[in-house]
């Protein structure tokens, strides 16, 4: 069952941004797993000479790790400052 958000989703809400970034990361991991497992399956099944496959997997894994570091250590989920309204 998908997660339910208790209020109207708003990108300015820090908790919503954090959840959205983590769900995007989960999708990134899922796509990585599906694509790479399929490629490695056919690589082993057909005994093809795909010299680019280890490089693709390693590069994508590095991108995944950078994504994880960003959402866990770098991303700022503080409340954005609203400029004062001048009347």
C-alpha distance (Angstrom), angle and dihedral (degrees) to the residues before:
residue distance angle dihedral
X1 . . .
X2 3.81 . .
X3 3.80 118.4 .
X4 3.79 115.4 -93.7
X5 3.75 121.0 -137.1
X6 3.83 111.3 -141.3
X7 3.79 95.1 -144.6
X8 3.79 140.1 27.8
X9 3.84 107.7 -61.1
X10 3.77 111.9 -110.8
X11 3.81 123.6 176.0
X12 3.82 89.2 -144.7
X13 3.83 89.9 63.5
X14 3.85 107.5 98.0
X15 3.81 94.3 -148.7
X16 3.80 91.0 51.2
X17 3.82 92.0 48.6
X18 3.80 90.5 50.6
X19 3.81 92.5 49.6
X20 3.82 91.3 45.3
X21 3.81 92.1 51.1
X22 3.80 91.7 48.6
X23 3.81 92.1 49.1
X24 3.82 89.7 49.5
X25 3.81 88.7 51.4
X26 3.81 90.5 49.9
X27 3.82 89.7 52.6
X28 3.81 89.5 48.6
X29 3.82 90.4 53.1
X30 3.81 92.0 46.5
X31 3.81 93.3 50.5
X32 3.82 90.1 46.6
X33 3.80 91.0 51.7
X34 3.80 95.3 46.7
X35 3.79 96.9 45.3
X36 3.80 96.4 42.3
X37 3.79 95.8 43.9
X38 3.80 89.6 50.7
X39 3.78 93.3 48.0
X40 3.81 93.1 46.8
X41 3.82 90.7 46.2
X42 3.80 92.1 56.7
X43 3.80 90.8 40.0
X44 3.81 90.1 59.0
X45 3.81 95.9 35.8
X46 3.79 97.0 51.8
X47 3.82 96.9 30.5
X48 3.78 90.1 -134.2
X49 3.78 124.0 169.8
X50 3.78 102.4 -118.5
X51 3.78 102.6 160.4
X52 3.80 90.3 174.7
X53 3.82 95.5 60.5
X54 3.83 98.9 81.5
X55 3.81 89.2 46.5
X56 3.79 91.6 50.5
X57 3.80 92.4 49.1
X58 3.81 93.9 45.8
X59 3.81 93.1 46.1
X60 3.78 93.0 48.0
X61 3.80 90.6 47.1
X62 3.80 90.2 53.5
X63 3.81 90.0 50.7
X64 3.81 88.6 49.9
X65 3.80 91.4 51.8
X66 3.81 91.1 49.1
X67 3.81 88.6 50.6
X68 3.82 90.1 51.5
X69 3.80 92.5 48.3
X70 3.79 90.2 49.5
X71 3.81 96.5 52.0
X72 3.79 94.7 40.9
X73 3.81 103.0 39.7
X74 3.80 113.4 10.3
X75 3.81 108.2 36.0
X76 3.79 114.2 98.9
X77 3.79 111.1 -141.1
X78 3.79 95.5 176.0
X79 3.75 119.9 132.5
X80 3.82 108.1 -84.1
X81 3.77 115.2 -116.7
X82 3.77 115.5 -111.8
X83 3.78 115.8 -146.4
X84 3.81 114.0 -119.2
X85 3.78 114.8 -101.5
X86 3.74 113.8 -118.7
X87 3.77 115.9 -148.9
